[in-house]
Amino acid sequence: MLKCAEILFWGSVALTMIACTPRVEVAAPEKPITINLNVKIDHEIRLKVDKDLDEVLSKDSGLF
């Protein structure tokens, strides 16, 4: 009788462990992935201002 109870116990433990195994599912999203890049580029404007300042502050301008 004890042997039958031990087999039943270990069988239920094994079934519990099998039932609790994690399941990983990899699926593609339904909507496409979009990346929104709101980047302000003002390099050209700064370059123009720097050139204007160089002209104003040059030695030939007679400002200093």
Buried (B, 14 or more C-beta within 10 A) or exposed (E): EEEEEEEEEEEEEEEEEEEEEEEEEEEEEEEEEEEEEEEEEEEEEEEEEEEEEEEEEEEEEEEE
